Amino acid sequence: MIALLVAVLVALAIAAALAGRYPIALADVAEALVRRLTGSPHQTQIDTVLFAVRFPRILAAALVGGALAAAGAAYQGLFRNPLVSPDILGVSTGAGLGAVLGIFLSLPVFAIQLLAFIVGLATVALVYTITAFVRGRDTILALVLAGVVVGSLAGACISLIKILADPYDQLPAITFWLLGSLASLRNADLAVAAPLVLIGLVPLMLLRWRINVLSLGDEEAKALGINVEALRIVVVSAATLMTASVVAVSGVIGWIGLVMPHLARMIAGPNFDRLLPTSMLMGASYLLLVDTLARTMARIEVPLGILTALLGAPFFLWLLARGREGWS
């Protein structure tokens, strides 16, 4: 199954490299790759389109989609609920607030992305701080409720800033960022986001069997010698780091972290050993497909958040109609 998903991802990457307003033949792509690998000084317009625009965007789509799907799989296992997504604790809304504030203050792009990253992490830290004051209650329920409250507060702040923003300059930029896009993503953004995603992915891979045990419930996990509180903090921190890293550079892209892990669980089962790589490959392929459609289906580029919602919502309704198959 993993080999098949890798093949699908490679096929979609090739299709994305060929498609666009400047169509490129497969033979031209191969020649451009040979020129780059051999260090040939001869550069053509095709080289510029591929290496400056399409290849970075393909890598970005795979990185963002894979990170969101991996974070969603971790959160769903942690909360033992297939309806959980990476923004359950408010990280996406918090990152959105940071970016909107940066745009409102007319900060440079890097500062906007950094502010989005910091505020996204701070939002989850605030959720955990609030949860610490409600000891004695269900920890999972307290986390979810605190996440809903803090996320709503961040959303209200975003709305306030949109009202105060310049309607001719700042407001369109804010609206476009909140809908998600890879159009302005640069190689430098990938160089920053990719290591952060890897840092978040490592503990999920190393603790995968403990995450399986945690999905059985707190009492069962404690009986098997698992430090539930410490493990929960590590998993939430890793998933939040991955989500904040990619949201900071791509904007808010919904549904991937909700639908892809759910579908992966139906295909690969609940074992986190198989679920994590399956979710990542499916998330990467899905966002790569959506991004290719976004830049080719109309005269202007369609924001990714719109397409992921249009495609993801009906599909998720079908998943719900099938029940909890593959969850346990």
Backbone hydrogen bonds, N-H to C=O, Kabsch-Sander energy under -0.5 kcal/mol:
donor,donor_aa,acceptor,acceptor_aa,energy
5,L,1,M,-2.4
6,V,2,I,-2.4
7,A,3,A,-2.2
8,V,4,L,-2.3
9,L,5,L,-2.3
10,V,6,V,-2.5
11,A,7,A,-2.4
12,L,8,V,-2.5
13,A,9,L,-2.2
14,I,10,V,-2.3
15,A,11,A,-2.4
16,A,12,L,-2.4
17,A,13,A,-1.9
18,L,14,I,-1.5
19,A,15,A,-2.0
24,I,18,L,-1.7
29,V,25,A,-1.7
30,A,26,L,-2.2
31,E,27,A,-2.3
32,A,28,D,-2.3
33,L,29,V,-2.2
34,V,30,A,-2.2
35,R,31,E,-2.4
36,R,32,A,-2.2
37,L,33,L,-2.5
38,T,34,V,-2.3
39,G,35,R,-0.6
40,S,35,R,-2.3
43,Q,41,P,-0.6
48,T,44,T,-1.6
49,V,45,Q,-2.4
50,L,46,I,-2.7
51,F,47,D,-2.7
52,A,48,T,-1.8
53,V,49,V,-1.0
54,R,49,V,-2.5
55,F,50,L,-3.3
57,R,53,V,-1.4
58,I,54,R,-2.6
59,L,55,F,-2.6
60,A,56,P,-2.3
61,A,57,R,-2.5
62,A,58,I,-2.2
63,L,59,L,-2.5
64,V,60,A,-3.0
65,G,61,A,-2.5
66,G,62,A,-2.3
67,A,63,L,-2.4
68,L,64,V,-2.4
69,A,65,G,-2.1
70,A,66,G,-2.3
71,A,67,A,-2.5
72,G,68,L,-2.2
73,A,69,A,-2.3
74,A,70,A,-2.1
75,Y,71,A,-2.6
76,Q,72,G,-2.6
77,G,73,A,-2.0
78,L,74,A,-2.4
79,F,75,Y,-2.8
80,R,76,Q,-0.7
81,N,76,Q,-1.6
84,V,81,N,-1.3
88,I,85,S,-1.9
89,L,86,P,-0.5
90,G,87,D,-1.5
94,G,90,G,-2.6
95,A,91,V,-2.7
96,G,92,S,-2.4
97,L,93,T,-2.3
98,G,94,G,-2.3
99,A,95,A,-2.4
100,V,96,G,-2.7
101,L,97,L,-2.5
102,G,98,G,-2.1
103,I,99,A,-2.5
104,F,100,V,-2.5
105,L,101,L,-1.9
106,S,103,I,-1.3
107,L,102,G,-2.5
112,I,108,P,-2.2
113,Q,109,V,-2.4
114,L,110,F,-2.6
115,L,111,A,-2.5
116,A,112,I,-2.3
117,F,113,Q,-2.3
118,I,114,L,-2.5
119,V,115,L,-2.6
120,G,116,A,-2.0
121,L,117,F,-2.0
122,A,118,I,-2.5
123,T,119,V,-2.1
124,V,120,G,-1.3
125,A,121,L,-2.1
126,L,122,A,-2.3
127,V,123,T,-2.0
128,Y,124,V,-2.3
129,T,125,A,-2.1
130,I,126,L,-2.5
131,T,127,V,-2.2
132,A,128,Y,-1.5
133,F,129,T,-0.5
133,F,130,I,-1.4
134,V,131,T,-1.7
135,R,132,A,-0.5
137,R,134,V,-1.3
142,A,138,D,-2.5
143,L,139,T,-2.5
144,V,140,I,-2.4
145,L,141,L,-2.7
146,A,142,A,-2.6
147,G,143,L,-2.6
148,V,144,V,-2.4
149,V,145,L,-2.4
150,V,146,A,-2.8
151,G,147,G,-2.5
152,S,148,V,-2.3
153,L,149,V,-2.2
154,A,150,V,-2.6
155,G,151,G,-2.4
156,A,152,S,-2.2
157,C,153,L,-2.0
158,I,154,A,-2.2
159,S,155,G,-2.1
160,L,156,A,-2.2
161,I,157,C,-2.4
162,K,158,I,-2.3
163,I,159,S,-1.7
164,L,160,L,-1.8
165,A,161,I,-1.6
169,D,166,D,-0.6
171,L,166,D,-2.9
173,A,169,D,-1.0
174,I,170,Q,-2.6
175,T,171,L,-2.7
176,F,172,P,-2.5
177,W,173,A,-2.2
178,L,174,I,-2.3
179,L,175,T,-1.0
180,G,176,F,-0.6
180,G,177,W,-1.1
181,S,250,S,-2.7
185,L,182,L,-1.0
190,L,186,R,-1.7
191,A,187,N,-2.3
192,V,188,A,-1.2
193,A,189,D,-2.8
194,A,190,L,-2.6
196,L,192,V,-1.0
197,V,193,A,-2.4
198,L,194,A,-2.3
199,I,195,P,-2.4
200,G,196,L,-1.9
201,L,197,V,-1.9
202,V,198,L,-2.1
204,L,200,G,-0.8
205,M,201,L,-2.1
206,L,202,V,-2.6
207,L,203,P,-2.2
208,R,205,M,-1.0
211,I,207,L,-2.2
212,N,208,R,-1.6
213,V,209,W,-1.7
214,L,210,R,-2.6
215,S,211,I,-1.5
216,L,213,V,-1.7
217,G,214,L,-1.4
221,A,217,G,-2.2
222,K,218,D,-2.6
223,A,219,E,-2.1
224,L,220,E,-1.2
225,G,222,K,-1.7
226,I,221,A,-2.4
228,V,226,I,-1.3
231,L,227,N,-2.6
232,R,228,V,-2.7
233,I,229,E,-2.1
234,V,230,A,-2.1
235,V,231,L,-2.7
236,V,232,R,-2.6
237,S,233,I,-2.5
238,A,234,V,-2.6
239,A,235,V,-2.7
240,T,236,V,-2.5
241,L,237,S,-2.4
242,M,238,A,-2.1
243,T,239,A,-2.3
244,A,240,T,-3.1
245,S,241,L,-2.0
246,V,242,M,-1.7
247,V,243,T,-2.6
248,A,244,A,-1.9
249,V,245,S,-0.5
249,V,246,V,-0.6
250,S,246,V,-1.9
251,G,247,V,-2.2
252,V,177,W,-0.9
253,I,251,G,-0.7
254,G,252,V,-0.5
256,I,254,G,-0.7
259,V,255,W,-3.0
260,M,256,I,-1.6
262,H,258,L,-0.8
263,L,259,V,-2.6
264,A,260,M,-2.8
265,R,261,P,-2.3
266,M,262,H,-1.4
267,I,263,L,-1.4
268,A,264,A,-3.7
269,G,264,A,-0.5
269,G,265,R,-1.5
274,R,271,N,-1.0
275,L,271,N,-2.8
276,L,272,F,-2.0
278,T,274,R,-1.8
279,S,275,L,-2.7
280,M,276,L,-2.2
281,L,277,P,-2.4
282,M,278,T,-2.3
283,G,279,S,-2.8
284,A,280,M,-2.6
285,S,281,L,-2.3
286,Y,282,M,-2.6
287,L,283,G,-2.4
288,L,284,A,-2.0
289,L,285,S,-2.3
290,V,286,Y,-2.6
291,D,287,L,-2.8
292,T,288,L,-2.0
293,L,289,L,-2.1
294,A,290,V,-2.5
295,R,291,D,-1.6
296,T,292,T,-0.6
296,T,293,L,-0.9
297,M,293,L,-2.4
302,V,294,A,-2.1
304,L,180,G,-2.0
305,G,179,L,-2.9
305,G,180,G,-0.6
306,I,303,P,-0.7
307,L,303,P,-1.3
308,T,304,L,-2.9
309,A,305,G,-1.3
310,L,306,I,-2.5
311,L,307,L,-2.7
312,G,308,T,-2.3
313,A,309,A,-2.3
315,F,311,L,-1.0
316,F,312,G,-2.6
317,L,313,A,-2.0
318,W,314,P,-1.7
319,L,315,F,-1.9
320,L,316,F,-2.6
321,A,317,L,-1.8
322,R,318,W,-1.0
322,R,319,L,-0.6
323,G,320,L,-1.6
327,W,324,R,-2.2
328,S,324,R,-0.5
